[in-house]
């Protein structure tokens, strides 16, 4: 477990955003988002922001109410509204919408991650905590090789190790 940047950012509580299994993961890997240190039953807004390689910003948000311990677990806490509602553990990610209509999120350079900022705000829209989730497209140690053979144009990705590696 890796806890991300936190702070009391104007409150008496230290609020923490936690992303499991870690703040760095593969793009298609589900993560568990938890918030700790809220007041019991505190109403908050969780916001996600991603800026792509062209500078386009994608945003999502959802309203939540902390449990009696001042915690949120997006695997079982229901969003009360926003970009989605209900229990949607990955809702902040799949509901990211472009600020410019009709733009699509398309990765051009798979060697760099997308950085998704997860922020917690109180009812007065003041920030309580923030975490950055690195979402990678290529695993650690994977090599990327351009293939140019006759009319074949491709990119070969090979994991570390001696293999054998299944192919498609």
C-alpha positions in Angstrom: 0.0 0.0 0.0 1.3 3.4 -0.9 -0.4 6.5 0.6 -0.2 9.6 -1.5 0.2 13.2 -0.7 -1.9 14.3 2.1 -2.4 17.2 4.3 -4.7 19.0 6.6 -5.0 21.8 3.9 -7.0 24.1 6.1 -8.7 21.5 8.3 -7.9 20.0 11.7 -7.8 16.5 10.3 -5.1 14.9 8.3 -6.9 13.5 5.3 -5.2 10.8 3.2 -6.0 9.4 -0.2 -4.7 5.8 -0.7 -4.5 3.9 -4.0 -4.1 0.1 -3.8 -2.1 -1.9 -4.9 0.0 1.3 -5.4 0.1 4.7 -6.9 1.9 3.3 -9.9 0.0 0.6 -12.0 -0.8 -0.6 -15.5 -3.4 1.4 -17.4 -5.9 -1.5 -17.5 -5.3 -2.5 -13.8 -8.2 -1.9 -11.4 -7.2 0.1 -8.4 -8.9 0.6 -5.0 -9.3 4.2 -3.9 -9.7 4.9 -0.2 -9.9 8.1 1.8 -9.0 8.3 5.5 -9.2 11.0 8.1 -12.5 12.6 7.3 -15.0 13.5 9.9 -17.7 10.9 10.5 -20.5 11.3 7.8 -18.6 14.2 6.2 -19.8 15.0 2.7 -17.0 15.4 0.1 -16.4 15.6 -3.6 -13.8 13.4 -5.2 -12.3 14.8 -8.5 -10.1 13.2 -11.0 -8.1 15.0 -13.6 -5.9 13.8 -16.5 -4.1 15.9 -19.1 -3.2 14.0 -22.3 -0.1 14.5 -24.5 -1.9 17.1 -26.6 -2.7 19.2 -23.5 -6.4 18.3 -23.4 -7.8 18.0 -19.9 -10.2 15.2 -18.9 -12.2 15.5 -15.7 -14.7 13.5 -13.6 -16.2 14.0 -10.1 -18.5 12.3 -7.6 -20.1 13.2 -4.3 -19.6 10.9 -1.4 -20.5 10.7 2.3 -17.9 9.2 4.7 -18.8 6.4 6.9 -19.1 6.6 10.7 -15.3 6.2 10.9 -14.6 9.1 8.6 -13.5 6.8 5.7 -14.4 6.1 2.1 -13.8 2.9 0.3 -14.9 3.3 -3.3 -15.3 -0.5 -3.5 -18.3 -0.2 -1.3 -19.1 3.5 -0.9 -21.8 4.7 -3.2 -21.4 8.0 -5.1 -24.4 10.2 -4.5 -24.1 11.9 -7.9 -21.7 13.7 -10.2 -20.2 12.1 -13.2 -21.8 8.8 -12.1 -23.7 7.4 -9.1 -23.8 4.2 -7.1 -21.0 1.9 -6.1 -18.5 2.2 -9.0 -14.9 1.4 -7.8 -13.3 2.7 -11.0 -16.0 5.4 -11.7 -13.5 8.3 -11.4 -11.4 6.8 -14.1 -13.9 5.5 -16.7 -16.1 8.7 -16.4 -13.2 11.1 -17.3 -14.7 13.4 -19.9 -12.8 15.9 -22.2 -13.2 19.6 -21.6 -13.4 20.1 -25.3 -16.4 18.3 -26.9 -15.7 15.3 -29.2 -12.1 14.8 -28.1 -11.0 11.2 -27.5 -8.4 10.0 -25.1 -5.7 8.3 -27.2 -2.2 7.4 -26.1 0.5 8.2 -28.6 3.7 7.4 -26.6 3.3 4.2 -24.6 6.6 4.7 -23.0 5.2 7.4 -20.7 2.3 7.0 -18.3 -0.9 9.0 -17.9 -1.0 10.8 -14.6 -4.4 10.9 -13.0 -4.8 13.3 -10.1 -7.4 12.2 -7.4 -8.4 15.1 -5.1 -10.7 15.3 -2.2 -12.7 18.5 -1.5 -15.0 19.5 1.3 -18.5 21.0 0.9 -16.9 24.5 0.6 -14.8 23.2 -2.4 -11.6 23.5 -0.4 -8.9 20.9 -1.1 -8.4 18.3 1.7 -6.0 15.8 0.0 -4.5 14.8 -3.3 -2.9 11.7 -4.9 -1.4 11.1 -8.3 -2.0 7.7 -9.9 0.6 6.8 -12.6 -1.1 4.6 -15.2 1.5 2.9 -17.4 1.0 1.2 -20.8 4.2 -0.8 -20.8 5.5 -3.0 -17.9 8.9 -2.5 -16.2 11.7 -4.1 -18.2 9.7 -4.6 -21.4 11.7 -3.8 -24.5 10.2 -2.1 -27.6 11.6 -2.9 -31.0 10.4 -1.5 -34.3 10.0 -4.2 -37.0 10.6 -3.3 -40.6 10.7 -6.4 -42.9 9.5 -6.1 -46.5 6.1 -4.5 -46.3 5.6 -5.5 -42.6 5.6 -2.5 -40.2 5.1 -3.4 -36.5 6.3 -2.9 -33.0 7.4 -5.8 -31.0 7.2 -5.7 -27.2 9.2 -8.3 -25.3 8.9 -8.8 -21.5 12.1 -9.4 -19.5 13.4 -12.9 -19.2 14.4 -15.7 -21.5 10.8 -16.8 -22.5 9.2 -18.6 -24.2 6.6 -15.8 -24.7 3.2 -16.5 -26.2 2.4 -14.4 -29.3 -0.6 -13.1 -31.0 
